[in-house]
Amino acid sequence: MVSCTGNTNKPNIITLAWAMPTSANPPLLAISIAPTRHSHTLIEESGEFTVNIPTLETLQAVYACGSLTGRSFDKFKKTNLTPLPSKKIKAPAIRECIAHLECEVDGQFTTGDHTLFIGKIVEAYADMGVFNESGYDLKKAHLLYHGGGNNFTVLDPKIYKA
């Protein structure tokens, strides 16, 4: 889930399936948003956003934030999610998520019917105990993945080593 705020300082949340790291040094990631989305306007206005990592426990809020428009609803209130002040930018984090990446827009590109926003990660933090020596502790962090429509899944916590 990506949280953002524009010129009005009213925070919004958008659920995105299209996000990926693009560089380790400097730390960059990309998110893809249709220009018709309210969050697209807010990110263009503010030049920043926070990527929040949801879990199975937030499934209903994740779905609602992807189904409702921030033009008509305060998604934090509607979903009972808690805005958490970010450490370096204005866009809030979401307390109920397990990890947060605060980003400043480093570039944006039109890619067909979406805009690819490249975010420079200026701050990253996670809940205690969510990571172990090899990454996310999948027995504790039930990371949520979109399977299309209203279908979601989590990863099997069994780790297979190559």
N, C-alpha and C positions, 0 to 999 in steps of 0.2 A: 504494500500500500504506500502511496506517495502522498505526503502532506505538503501543502503549499499555502501561500497567502499572497494577495496582490496589494494594490494601492489602498484598499479599504481596510487592510489588516484583519479581515475576516478569514479564518483558516478554513481550508477545505481538504478533503481526502478523495483520492481517486485510486481505484483498484486497477493494477496493471499486470498483465501477464508478460509483456514485452519489456524486459530489462536485462542488461548483461554488463559484466565488466569489459572494459575495452583496453585498459592499460594498468600496469602495476606501478610504473614510475614515469610520469606522475600518476597517482591513483585516479582513474577516470571510469565512469560507467555511463551507459546510454539507456534512456527510456524513450518509448515511442508513444505519442499521444496524438489523436486526431484533432485538427484545429477547431472543430466544432465543440470540443469539450471545454467546460468552464475552467478546469485546471490548466489547460493550455494557455488561456489568457492570463491567469494568475502567475504562472511561471514566466511568461514573457514580461509581465509588468515588474516582477520582483527580481528576476534573474537567479532564483534559488529554489530548492526543494529538498525535502528529506525523504529518503527511502526507508521504510519501516518494514521489518521482516515479521509477517504474521505466522501464526500457528493454527493448528486444528481448533484450538480453544476459541479462536476469534472468527470462525467460519461464517457465522450469521452476519457479523459486522462487515467482513470482507465482501460478502455477496451484496449487502445493502449499499456499501460505498461504491460498488461497481454498477449498481442498478438505478440509484437515485442521482439527481442532478444537484450540485451545490448551488445552482442559481435559485433553487426553490427550497432547499432544506439545509439546515445546519447539521451536517453529517456527524459531528462529534456528539451533539445532543441526541439526534435520532438513533444512534447506535450505542449510546452510553460509553463511547470511547473517551479517554482522558487526554487532552492536549498537555504535553510536557514541554516546558521551555527548552529550546535547543541551546547548545553551548556556544555556537558561533554565527548562527543565522537567525532570521525571524521566523521562518517556517517551523512550526512545532513538530516535535516527535510525538509518537503515540505510545503512551505508557504500557498498554496491553501487548505491544509487540516486543519481541525478544532482542532485537538489534536495530540499530539506527545508523544511517549514513547521511550526514549533512553535506549538501552539495551546492556549489555555485555553478551556474551555467557557464560552460567554457566554449560552447558552440551550439549551433542548431542548424539542422539541414532538413529540407523538405524531401521526403522519400515517398513519392506517390501520394496517397491520401492521408499520410501521417507526417508528423514532425519528429525527428530524432533529436532529442536534447542530450547533449553531452555534459555530464556533471563532473566537476572536479571535487573529489571528496575532501572536505576541509576538516571533518571530525567524524570519527567512527567509535561506537561504543555498544556494548551488549550486556545483557543480564548476567550476573555471576552464575557460573556453572553451566553455561550454554555451550561453551567450547571445551574441547579436550585437545590432546597433542596433534590430532589429525584433522581438526576442523570442528564442525557442529557435532555435538553429542546427540546423535539421532534417537537415543533412548529417552532423552530429556526434552529435546526440541522437536516437536512434531510439525516440521516445516510443511506448509500448505502449498500445493501446486494446483494450478488450474488445468482441468482436463477438457474444457469447452463447455459452453452453456452454463448450467448451474451444477456441473460436475467438478469435484475437487478430489484430490488424493494426498496422501502423505507417503514418504519414503519408508520402505521396510528398514527397520533399524539394524538388520544384519549387514555387516561390512564384509565385502569380498576384496581381498588384496590381490594385486596383479603380480 
